[in-house]
């Protein structure tokens, strides 16, 4: 299994929207699991009365995926900056 560096992870989480492929990378999970995560978040958004962009590839807000996975965006940012300084 391939692990992402903090810099690679940071580049992904800086995007406002994330697809299944991005979820797979940050959660290190199968496509099916990533689809389930996306669908769960999508249902939460729709149940709250909001809409999502209607496009061929489904996207959800990255911030909600980070919350769902209990990932600390601030910590990832700090570690990415330290990693960048070491290069």
Secondary structure, DSSP 8 states (H G I E B T S, - for coil): -----HHHHHHHHTSSEE-HHHHHHHHT--HHHHHHHHHHHHHHHHHTT------SS--EEHHHHHHHTT--HHHHHHHHHHHHHH-
